[in-house]
Amino acid sequence: MKACVRFRRRLTALCAVLLLLLLAVPSAHAQEGDLDRINQYTVTVDPRVDGSADITYDIDWEVIGGSSEDPLSWVKIGLPNDQANDFENLTPDTVSSVRLQKEGSNIFARVTFVRRYYEPVYAAQAGQQSRVQFAFKVHQSYLYTRNSDGTASYVFTPGWFDDLEVQNLTIRWKAADGMTADTDTLEDGYYVWDFGTLDHGEKATVRVQMPAAAVAAYDPATEMPASAQSDPMGTVLAVLLFSGVLGLIVYLLYRQSARPHWRGGFSDGEVLWYTNGVHTIHLAPGAVPPSGYRPTNPPAGFHADGGSFRGGGAGRTGGSCACACVASCACACACAGGGRAGCSVKNFYRIAVTTGKEDGKEESHEH
């Protein structure tokens, strides 16, 4: 009897340990060092009679890493282009503001939260939260191109994320008479695409075609202009330019590997130095160095003189990249993150070094 009791106790303890291990692993796809993940990403498109559309973004976002010093206080979600207006905050309990933000050729909806969100362990200890659900709606134009037969084609890729996993992406598009889509699923009057899990940097694209009868009522001002569509010669030039830049990068990397060197970057404040035997870099305290780098002393004669890194935040590496694209427009994924990451120029070592500034201004954590 005693042996049976001991066995049951051990079995119970083992089950408890296994449960804790399962809870500690956020996802089978999450990579070590991930700071966030999106549990559910739902994009709903409601076309207007003029050819534009109201697009609703509904996101269940969760912080899974970091420290108490770098909470999530805002995110930026990629939009197709700058022809976006009439932003509507659908979750005022969790979101204080939604606005358009331009960064070069990249267009975002900047979502500022009412409160901050922390990694799970600290959140549990401090009575805070690590998970936030938010939604907003935006009126968007330049989503379609007209065809020679009078129909119109929509090719839509929602914003994607380079540094986190989306556990499930769902796109919904309001159905209309004569409309065709590259999905057979129709639910509650919407064509539905359920893409499941998207790993880091994965994208999903949907295609919709509207009949000529509906397109006849479209406002020409809502159509994507020819200047925003792909140009074959422009594509060739872009490839040649990319090849030239790639060759320059390879040459510079070769020159760099010829001798150890270091980079400046902080004008004040404490920094920590790391080396892999060839390159010496520095990071803010708490930032995780790249694989293969070990602590070292600052280079002889070091003085902070600007350097070649810039970024914002509080020493948190990574961030979340997002952008969006429609039809065959040219777009590039730009860095976007929470109130603790900001946008950072990506360097060869994929390190985000912090300066405490974002968009050229002192970063202020918004409540």
N, C-alpha and C positions, 0 to 999 in steps of 0.2 A: 504493500500500500504506500509506504514512504517513497519507494522508488518511483511509483506511478505519479505521486504528487510532485517529486523533483523533476520528472520528465515533463509534466505539464507546465511547470514554472519555467523551465528552460525553453520549452516550445513557445510559451507566451512572450518571453523576453526576446527570443529570436524573431518572432513576428513583429514585435515593436521596433526592433532595430531595422528590419527590412522596410517597414512602413516609413520610418524616418529617412532612410536612404532614398526611397521612392519620392518622398516629398522634397528632398533636397536637390533632386535632379529636375530642373525646370522642363526640359524637353530633350527628346532623343536627337533633335537636330541642333539644339543650342550649342554654340561653340564656347570653349573655355575663354573667359574674359568678356563674354557678352554682358552688356549693361542692361539691356531691355529686351522685351519681346512683345509682339502683338498677338493676342489670343484670337481676336476676331476682327477682320477688316472688311467692312461692307460698304460698297459704293453703289448708290442708286441713282439712275439717270432718268429724269422726267423731261422729255423733249417738249419744247413750246412750238406753236404753230408757225413761228417765224424761222425755225431751224436751229435756234439756240436751245439751251437746256438748263434745267435746274438740277444740280448734282449734289447729292447728300453723301457726306462722308461720316460713317459711324464706326468708331474704333475703340476697342478694348485693349488698353496699353498697360503693361506691367513692368515695373522696375525689378530686375533680378540680380543686380550687382552694384558695385560701387561702395561708397562709405557714407557716413552721416554728414560728411562735409560737402557732398555733391548731390543734392536732391534734384529730382525732376521738377521743373516749374513751368516749362513751356516746350512745345514741339513745333516743327514746321513741316507741313504736308505739301508735297509737290502738286502743282496745278498745271494744266496743259499749256496755258499761255497767259498773257497779261490782260486778255479780254474777259476779265472776271469782275463782277460787282455784286451788289445786294447781298453781302454776307449776312447770314442769320445764325446766331448762336442758339442751338437747339437744346443745350444742356447747361443752363445758367447756374445750376448747383455746383458744377465742377469747372466751368469755364468762365473767366471774367471778360475776355475779349477775343475776337477773331478779326484779323485784318490781312490785307494783301501786303506781301513783302517781296520786293524785287532784289535780286542779287546777280548782277550781270544779265545773262540770258536766261537765268533760272527764276521761276515764279513760284512763290509759296503762299500758303495760308498759314499765318503765324497764329497759333493757338496758345493763349496764356491762361494758366490754370488759377483757380481761386486759392488753392493751397499747394503745398509741396508734397512730393511723394518720394519715399526712401526705400532702400534695399530691405528685403523682408525681415532680417534679423533685427536691425536697428528699429524698423517700424513697429515690430512687435514689442520691443522693450520700451519704446518711447510713446506708445499709444498712437502712432501715426499709421499711414496707409502706404501701400506700395503699388496699388492697382487703381487705374482711373478709366472710366468710360466717358467718352465725349463724342459729340456729334455737331456738325454744322452744315449749312446749305449755302451754295454759291450759284449765282447765275453766270453761265459760261457760254461764250461764243467762239467762233473759229474752230468748230468741231468737225466739219464735214467738207467734202469736195463734190462738185457736181460732175456728172458723167455725160457723155455725148448723147445718151438716150433719154436725158431728162431726169434720171434718177439721181440720188445722192448717196454717197458712201461715208460712213463713220467708221474709223479705225482708232480705237481708244485703248490706251495703256495707262492705267492709274499709276500714281506715284509709287515707286518701289523703294526698298531700303537695303543699303549695302551692308550694314553692320548689325543687323538683327534678323530674327526669324519671324515670319508671319505664319502662325499655326493654321489659319484658315482665311482664304480670300474668297469673298462672294461678290459678284457684280450682278446688278439687277437693272433691266432696261424696260421701260414702259412700252408695251406692245401697241401696235396700231394696224389698221387695215392695210393689207398689201405689203407690210414690212416683212423682211426676212432677216434672219440672224444665224450665226454659226453655232447655234445650240438648239437642241430639241426640247429643252426643259421650259415649260410655261407654267408659272404659279401665280395665282391671284392677279392675273393681268400683266405680269412681268415675265420677260425672258430672263432666265437665270443661268449664270455660269458659276459653278462651285469648283474652284481650283485646288482646294485643300491646302496643304502646307507648301509655303514658298521659302526656300533657303535664302541665305544672304545673297542679295543682288539679283534674285530671280524676278522676272517680270511676267505679267499675264496680259494678253491682248484680246479684245473682243471686236467683232466686225458686224456691222448692221447696215442694211441697205433700205432706203426709203423709196417708195414708188413715185413716179413722175407726177401723179395727181396730187400728192401731198407736197412735193417739192415746188410745185407751181405757186404755192402760197408763201414760200420762203422769202424772207427779206435778204436781198443780196449782201447787205452789210454784215450779216451773220456768217457768211461763208469765209472759209480760210482763204486769204488772198494768195495769189500765185507766188508772191515773193516769199511766202512761208512754206511753200511746198518744195519738194526735192527737185533739184536741177541736176541732170546727168553730168554736165561739165563741172558743176560745182562739186559733185561727189568725187570726180576724178581729181580735181584740185585738192580737195580735202584729204584724199588718200595720199597724194604726193606730199602734202604738207605734213601729214602724220608720219610718213616714212622719214622725212627730213628731221623732224623733231626726235623721233625714235633713235635715228643715227647719232644725233647730237648727244642724247642722253647716254647712249652706250659709250661714246667717246669720253664724256665727262666722268662716267663711272670708272672707265679704265684709268683716266688721269688720277682720280681720287684714290684708286687702289694702289697707286705707285708708292705712296707714303702715308703714314698715319697723319690725321689732321683732326681738328675740332671745329665746332661751330659755336658762335656766341648766340645770344638770344634774350637774355634777361638783363635789364638795366639795374635791378635791385632784387632783394629777396633771396632766400636760400634755395639752392638747387643741388641735385644729386647727380654724380657722374657715373657713367657706365662705359665699358669697352668690350669689344669682341676680339681684341688683339690687333685689329686693323683700324677700325673707326672708334672714336671716342665721342659720346653724346652726353647730353644732360637732360634731366627730367625734373618736374616738380615733385616734391615729397609726396609719396603715396601713389604716383603713377607707376604702372607696370612696364618694365623694360622689355624690349623684344627678345625673342628666344635666342640664346647664345651670348647675351650680354651679361657681364658681371660687374659689381661695384669696383670703382677705381678712384684714384685721386685726380683733382683737377689738373689740366695741363700746366706746365711751367709757364709763368707769365700771363696766365689767363686774366682777361678783364672783359666784362660784359660790354659789347660794342654793337649791339643790334642783331647781327646774325641773320639767318635766312629762314627762320620759322616765324609764323604768326598764328594766333588762334585766340579763342576765348574760353572762359570757364574756370574751373577750380581744380585742375590737375587730373581730370578724368580723361582717360584715353578713349578713343573710339567716337561715339556719337551715333547718329542715325542718318543715313543718306537717303534722300528722297527726291524724285522729280517725276514728271509725267510727260507723256507725249501723245499727240493725236496725228492720224494719217501718217505722212512720211516726213513730218517736220524734223528739223535737227534739234536735238536737245541733249544736254549732258547732266549727269547726276552730280549734284552739289551737296556738300556736307550740311547736314541739319541735325540738331540735337536738342537736348533738354537744357534747362537753365543752368546746367552744370557743365555743358560741353561746348556749345556754340559752334561756329563754323571755323574750320581749320584748313589751311593749305596742306594738302597731302604731300609728305616728303618720301624719299626712297625707303625710309625705315618704317613708314606708317605710324609715326608718333605724333600725337597732338600735344604741342607744348603750349602752356597757358600763359596769358598775359593779363587776364582779368578784364578784357575788353571784347565787345561784340559789335559788329557793324560800325567800327571806328569810334564807339562811345564806351564809356565805363559801363560795364555790365551791372545792372541792378536786379536783384532777385525780386520778382514780382509776386505779390500775395493775392 
